[in-house]
């Protein structure tokens, strides 16, 4: 059930933004939604489990219905943020792509053309995650922040990982930096 203008009980608190958002495309509402926790640190037994902009949701599937709306529009695949998301997917699944092609059977041509499109769109982008790889500013921000203006993450300030920042891609002198 979706509850608009929901007031969280005094004894409850919100978790950090990004509930179940791993590998979600940029602008997806899962990057912004927050889990609701009781005073004991667990999810409420009854009532909503997720909170976003004054609205409470029982499930992430309800949050997913917002994707593609005016507030959370889908970006074209050629958009820089979409290309970085595809680079993240390509990096994450790189070991499985060959196996998929071998096992695809009659769907081989469709799968191969999809993989070729992803390779074209991510050409020249870093295909590593972590230090020197793809930073994740593209999930929630319109453009890559400069290190001086990087907000860090809700639970850690810039630089998120000490000698490099997972959000903007900054790295200390001598470290491999590429936040594209």
Protein Blocks (a to p, Z undefined) as FASTA:
>chain_A
ZZehiacdfkbccddehehkghiaehiaklmpccdddfkopacfbdcfbdeehiacfbfk
lmmmmgopaklccddfklmklmmmmmmmmmmmmmmmmmmmmmnmmmmmmmmmmmmmmmmm
mgoiacbehehiacfklmmpmbdcdfklogbjfkbccdfklpacfknopacehiacdfZZ
